């Protein structure tokens, strides 16, 4: 024996959101700054050699131009602990909350 059930399906109209195309100027993903400390207090700002006296002004400029400033502090195998802490102190002084410390060895200036 064969039976067939014909039920009427009822539905509710739903207004779904419409997708918009991506903006022409997507936000830059790499807005963070990498500060690398090497031997003798040598510092690199995103692979650019700088002096310790340049760190504070650059950080203040970076904070004023970026909505969510992020800093990565890295060091090579010849870096002194004290110099790394001085850089961390300068980052904290300007009020940057998102600070990461790299724990993987990296070559000088890379």
Backbone as a printed PyTorch tensor [residue, N CA C, xyz], in Angstrom:
tensor([[[ 0.8360, -1.1700,  0.0000],
         [ 0.0000,  0.0000,  0.0000],
         [ 0.8910,  1.2460,  0.0000]],

        [[ 0.4720,  2.2610, -0.6820],
         [ 1.2440,  3.4850, -0.8630],
         [ 0.4140,  4.6600, -0.3610]],

        [[ 1.0190,  5.4990,  0.5310],
         [ 0.3210,  6.6920,  1.0240],
         [ 1.1580,  7.9150,  0.7220]],

        [[ 0.4940,  8.9660,  0.4430],
         [ 1.1600, 10.2200,  0.1250],
         [ 0.5420, 11.3090,  0.9720]],

        [[ 1.3930, 12.0340,  1.6500],
         [ 0.8950, 13.0990,  2.5060],
         [ 1.2600, 14.4380,  1.8690]],

        [[ 0.2830, 15.2400,  1.6130],
         [ 0.5070, 16.5570,  1.0390],
         [ 0.1990, 17.6020,  2.1010]],

        [[ 1.2460, 18.1660,  2.6480],
         [ 1.0800, 19.2080,  3.6550],
         [ 1.4810, 20.5350,  3.0650]],

        [[ 0.7610, 21.5480,  3.4170],
         [ 1.0940, 22.8980,  2.9720],
         [ 2.0870, 23.4870,  3.9830]],

        [[ 3.2520, 23.9430,  3.4850],
         [ 4.2710, 24.5310,  4.3570],
         [ 4.0100, 26.0220,  4.4680]],

        [[ 3.9270, 26.4760,  5.6850],
         [ 3.7000, 27.8920,  5.9160],
         [ 5.0300, 28.5350,  6.3060]],

        [[ 5.2310, 29.7810,  5.9060],
         [ 6.4780, 30.4700,  6.2160],
         [ 6.2010, 31.9100,  6.6060]],

        [[ 7.2010, 32.4920,  7.1900],
         [ 7.1400, 33.8890,  7.6170],
         [ 8.1330, 34.6620,  6.7640]],

        [[ 7.7290, 35.8250,  6.2360],
         [ 8.6990, 36.6210,  5.4660],
         [ 9.7810, 37.1830,  6.3880]],

        [[11.0350, 37.0550,  5.9550],
         [12.1770, 37.5310,  6.7500],
         [12.9730, 38.5100,  5.9080]],

        [[13.3410, 39.6280,  6.5250],
         [14.1990, 40.6120,  5.8610],
         [15.6460, 40.3150,  6.2310]],

        [[16.3790, 39.7110,  5.3160],
         [17.7810, 39.3880,  5.5580],
         [18.6630, 40.5820,  5.2180]],

        [[19.7970, 40.7440,  5.9290],
         [20.7030, 41.8530,  5.6040],
         [21.3510, 41.6520,  4.2370]],

        [[21.6300, 42.7580,  3.6030],
         [22.2620, 42.7250,  2.2920],
         [23.7530, 42.9700,  2.4770]],

        [[24.5700, 42.1390,  1.8600],
         [26.0220, 42.2910,  1.9720],
         [26.4750, 43.4870,  1.1480]],

        [[27.4180, 44.2300,  1.7080],
         [27.9810, 45.3620,  0.9800],
         [29.3880, 44.9890,  0.5170]],

        [[29.8290, 45.5570, -0.5920],
         [31.1770, 45.2400, -1.0740],
         [32.2230, 45.7850, -0.1130]],

        [[33.4140, 45.1770, -0.0760],
         [34.4670, 45.6670,  0.8170],
         [34.8740, 47.0910,  0.4530]],

        [[35.3240, 47.8100,  1.4550],
         [35.7280, 49.1950,  1.2210],
         [36.9760, 49.2470,  0.3400]],

        [[37.1450, 50.3670, -0.3240],
         [38.2870, 50.5350, -1.2360],
         [39.6070, 50.6020, -0.4830]],

        [[39.5860, 51.1320,  0.7330],
         [40.7970, 51.2700,  1.5380],
         [40.6970, 50.3900,  2.7760]],

        [[41.0470, 49.1170,  2.6860],
         [40.9850, 48.2670,  3.8680],
         [42.0100, 48.7210,  4.9000]],

        [[41.7330, 48.5290,  6.1730],
         [42.7010, 48.9410,  7.1980],
         [43.9840, 48.1280,  7.0790]],

        [[45.0750, 48.7780,  7.3410],
         [46.3770, 48.1080,  7.2710],
         [46.4700, 47.0930,  8.3960]],

        [[46.8570, 45.8790,  8.0510],
         [46.9390, 44.8290,  9.0540],
         [48.2250, 44.9200,  9.8600]],

        [[49.2640, 45.4880,  9.2670],
         [50.5590, 45.5230,  9.9340],
         [50.8550, 46.9180, 10.4460]],

        [[50.0600, 47.3700, 11.4030],
         [50.2630, 48.6850, 11.9820],
         [51.1280, 48.6190, 13.2330]],

        [[51.5410, 47.4270, 13.6100],
         [52.3490, 47.3380, 14.8190],
         [53.8050, 47.6770, 14.5250]],

        [[54.5010, 48.0770, 15.5640],
         [55.9080, 48.4560, 15.4690],
         [56.7390, 47.3620, 16.1210]],

        [[57.8260, 46.9850, 15.4690],
         [58.7570, 46.0340, 16.0570],
         [59.9910, 46.7980, 16.5030]],

        [[60.2930, 46.7040, 17.7860],
         [61.5110, 47.2900, 18.3520],
         [62.4440, 46.1410, 18.6970]],

        [[63.5700, 46.0760, 18.0010],
         [64.5290, 45.0150, 18.2730],
         [65.7460, 45.5920, 18.9770]],

        [[66.1340, 44.9270, 20.0540],
         [67.2940, 45.3390, 20.8440],
         [68.4460, 44.4010, 20.5180]],

        [[69.6470, 45.0000, 20.3060],
         [70.8270, 44.1950, 20.0180],
         [71.9230, 44.5550, 21.0210]],

        [[73.1130, 44.0480, 20.7980],
         [74.2180, 44.3010, 21.7310],
         [74.5990, 45.7750, 21.7770]],

        [[75.0800, 46.2130, 22.9060],
         [75.5200, 47.5970, 23.0730],
         [74.3860, 48.6050, 23.0250]],

        [[73.1470, 48.1670, 23.2110],
         [72.0210, 49.0870, 23.1890],
         [71.5910, 49.4950, 21.7920]],

        [[72.0470, 48.8080, 20.7670],
         [71.6400, 49.0940, 19.4020],
         [70.1730, 48.7390, 19.2330]],

        [[69.4060, 49.6490, 18.6290],
         [67.9710, 49.4400, 18.4680],
         [67.5730, 49.5060, 17.0030]],

        [[66.5480, 48.7540, 16.6700],
         [65.9730, 48.7810, 15.3270],
         [64.4760, 49.0440, 15.4420]],

        [[63.9980, 50.0380, 14.7020],
         [62.5800, 50.3690, 14.6240],
         [62.1110, 49.8420, 13.2720]],

        [[61.3760, 48.7390, 13.2740],
         [60.9400, 48.1050, 12.0190],
         [62.1060, 47.9590, 11.0470]],

        [[63.1970, 47.3880, 11.5130],
         [64.4240, 47.0960, 10.7400],
         [65.2530, 48.3310, 10.4100]],

        [[64.9120, 49.4900, 10.9400],
         [65.6800, 50.7220, 10.7250],
         [66.5050, 51.0010, 11.9840]],

        [[67.7970, 51.1540, 11.8130],
         [68.6950, 51.4010, 12.9420],
         [68.4180, 52.7730, 13.5390]],

        [[68.1750, 52.8230, 14.8610],
         [67.9290, 54.0860, 15.5540],
         [68.7210, 54.0940, 16.8630]],

        [[68.8020, 55.2610, 17.4930],
         [69.4430, 55.3850, 18.7920],
         [68.4160, 55.3440, 19.9050]],

        [[68.8660, 55.0820, 21.1180],
         [67.9580, 55.0100, 22.2670],
         [67.2240, 56.3280, 22.4840]],

        [[67.8740, 57.4610, 22.1530],
         [67.2390, 58.7630, 22.3450],
         [66.1010, 59.0180, 21.3610]],

        [[65.9890, 58.2090, 20.3080],
         [64.9260, 58.3750, 19.3160],
         [63.6690, 57.5690, 19.6550]],

        [[63.7570, 56.6560, 20.6150],
         [62.6380, 55.7580, 20.9080],
         [61.4190, 56.5220, 21.4110]],

        [[61.5870, 57.3620, 22.4330],
         [60.4450, 58.0740, 23.0270],
         [59.7310, 58.9760, 22.0150]],

        [[60.4410, 59.8440, 21.2580],
         [59.7340, 60.6770, 20.2850],
         [59.0010, 59.8650, 19.2090]],

        [[59.6190, 58.7910, 18.7580],
         [58.9630, 57.9650, 17.7370],
         [57.7170, 57.2850, 18.3030]],

        [[57.8080, 56.7970, 19.5370],
         [56.6510, 56.1660, 20.1480],
         [55.5110, 57.1660, 20.3370]],

        [[55.8360, 58.3900, 20.7690],
         [54.7990, 59.4150, 20.9440],
         [54.1390, 59.7520, 19.6120]],

        [[54.9260, 59.8470, 18.5610],
         [54.3890, 60.1060, 17.2280],
         [53.5150, 58.9420, 16.7650]],

        [[53.9600, 57.7280, 17.0100],
         [53.2100, 56.5290, 16.6370],
         [51.8600, 56.4770, 17.3620]],

        [[51.8650, 56.7860, 18.6560],
         [50.6270, 56.7720, 19.4430],
         [49.6450, 57.8220, 18.9260]],

        [[50.1490, 58.9940, 18.5470],
         [49.2650, 60.0590, 18.0750],
         [48.6730, 59.7630, 16.6930]],

        [[49.3050, 58.8880, 15.9140],
         [48.8390, 58.6070, 14.5620],
         [48.1010, 57.2780, 14.4180]],

        [[48.0550, 56.4700, 15.4700],
         [47.4640, 55.1400, 15.3790],
         [46.3490, 54.9910, 16.4050]],

        [[45.2330, 54.4010, 15.9760],
         [44.1070, 54.2160, 16.8920],
         [44.4140, 53.1820, 17.9640]],

        [[44.9500, 52.0500, 17.5710],
         [45.3010, 51.0020, 18.5290],
         [46.7780, 50.6440, 18.3570]],

        [[47.6520, 51.3880, 19.0110],
         [49.0890, 51.1160, 18.8620],
         [49.4790, 49.7730, 19.4850]],

        [[50.3070, 49.0340, 18.7500],
         [50.8090, 47.7400, 19.2130],
         [52.3140, 47.7050, 18.9920]],

        [[53.0220, 47.1940, 19.9770],
         [54.4860, 47.1300, 19.8930],
         [54.9370, 45.7070, 20.1730]],

        [[55.8560, 45.2270, 19.3440],
         [56.5090, 43.9460, 19.5610],
         [57.9600, 44.2440, 19.9200]],

        [[58.3850, 43.7960, 21.0770],
         [59.7730, 43.9770, 21.5130],
         [60.5000, 42.6570, 21.2750]],

        [[61.5570, 42.7230, 20.4850],
         [62.3430, 41.5340, 20.1610],
         [63.8010, 41.8100, 20.5010]],

        [[64.5770, 40.7570, 20.5930],
         [66.0100, 40.9280, 20.8240],
         [66.7480, 39.7920, 20.1380]],

        [[68.0170, 40.0280, 19.8890],
         [68.8210, 38.9640, 19.3020],
         [69.6300, 38.2880, 20.3970]],

        [[70.5040, 37.3960, 20.0050],
         [71.2610, 36.6180, 20.9870],
         [72.3270, 37.4270, 21.7140]],

        [[72.6280, 38.6480, 21.2510],
         [73.6640, 39.4670, 21.8910],
         [73.0850, 40.5970, 22.7450]],

        [[71.7770, 40.7000, 22.8270],
         [71.1370, 41.8030, 23.5450],
         [71.3140, 41.6600, 25.0590]],

        [[71.4170, 42.7960, 25.7170],
         [71.4970, 42.8310, 27.1730],
         [70.0870, 42.9770, 27.7350]],

        [[69.8450, 42.3260, 28.8440],
         [68.5350, 42.3560, 29.4920],
         [68.1420, 43.7820, 29.8670]],

        [[69.0810, 44.5520, 30.3960],
         [68.7970, 45.9140, 30.8320],
         [68.3210, 46.8180, 29.7110]],

        [[68.9230, 46.6930, 28.5350],
         [68.5150, 47.5170, 27.3950],
         [67.0990, 47.1740, 26.9500]],

        [[66.7570, 45.8990, 27.0140],
         [65.4020, 45.4760, 26.6500],
         [64.3770, 46.0440, 27.6300]],

        [[64.7140, 46.0580, 28.9120],
         [63.8070, 46.6120, 29.9190],
         [63.6700, 48.1270, 29.7480]],

        [[64.7410, 48.8180, 29.3730],
         [64.6450, 50.2580, 29.1040],
         [63.6680, 50.5520, 27.9720]],

        [[63.7070, 49.7340, 26.9320],
         [62.7720, 49.9040, 25.8110],
         [61.3430, 49.6330, 26.2850]],

        [[61.1520, 48.5950, 27.0730],
         [59.8260, 48.2900, 27.6110],
         [59.3090, 49.4410, 28.4700]],

        [[60.1780, 50.0520, 29.2650],
         [59.7850, 51.2060, 30.0860],
         [59.3440, 52.3840, 29.2240]],

        [[60.0510, 52.6330, 28.1270],
         [59.6770, 53.7360, 27.2320],
         [58.3080, 53.4810, 26.5970]],

        [[58.0510, 52.2320, 26.2430],
         [56.7430, 51.8780, 25.6630],
         [55.6410, 52.1180, 26.6800]],

        [[55.8750, 51.7370, 27.9140],
         [54.8720, 51.9300, 28.9710],
         [54.6570, 53.4050, 29.2830]],

        [[55.7130, 54.2090, 29.2270],
         [55.6050, 55.6360, 29.5460],
         [54.6560, 56.3700, 28.6030]],

        [[54.6390, 55.9820, 27.3300],
         [53.7660, 56.6650, 26.3680],
         [52.3450, 56.1130, 26.4040]],

        [[52.1030, 55.0720, 27.2070],
         [50.7510, 54.5810, 27.4040],
         [50.2950, 53.4920, 26.4510]],

        [[51.2050, 52.8100, 25.7970],
         [50.8150, 51.7180, 24.9050],
         [50.4860, 50.4970, 25.7580]],

        [[49.2670, 49.9890, 25.5720],
         [48.7920, 48.8680, 26.3790],
         [49.0560, 47.5140, 25.7280]],

        [[49.0970, 47.4730, 24.3990],
         [49.2840, 46.2030, 23.6980],
         [50.7610, 46.0170, 23.3690]],

        [[51.4520, 45.3270, 24.2690],
         [52.8860, 45.0980, 24.1200],
         [53.1330, 43.5940, 24.1270]],

        [[53.8860, 43.1190, 23.1530],
         [54.2630, 41.7100, 23.0940],
         [55.7820, 41.6230, 23.1430]],

        [[56.2560, 40.5610, 23.7580],
         [57.6980, 40.3320, 23.8170],
         [57.9740, 39.0290, 23.0830]],

        [[58.7790, 39.1140, 22.0460],
         [59.0880, 37.9460, 21.2370],
         [60.0660, 37.0510, 21.9790]],

        [[59.7860, 35.7740, 21.9890],
         [60.6450, 34.8270, 22.7060],
         [61.4310, 33.9290, 21.7610]],

        [[61.3250, 34.1600, 20.4630],
         [62.0510, 33.3690, 19.4750],
         [63.2920, 34.1500, 19.0560]],

        [[64.4120, 33.4680, 18.9070],
         [65.6400, 34.1320, 18.4920],
         [65.4980, 34.6400, 17.0720]],

        [[66.0440, 35.8310, 16.8400],
         [66.0340, 36.4010, 15.4910],
         [67.3850, 37.0660, 15.2520]],

        [[67.8370, 37.0810, 14.0160],
         [69.1190, 37.6750, 13.6750],
         [69.0590, 39.1790, 13.8220]],

        [[70.2000, 39.8260, 14.0260],
         [70.2650, 41.2660, 14.2350],
         [69.6980, 42.0400, 13.0420]],

        [[68.7910, 42.9750, 13.3450],
         [68.2280, 43.8400, 12.3170],
         [67.2060, 43.1870, 11.4190]],

        [[66.7260, 42.0160, 11.7350],
         [65.7540, 41.3100, 10.8780],
         [64.3490, 41.4530, 11.4130]]])
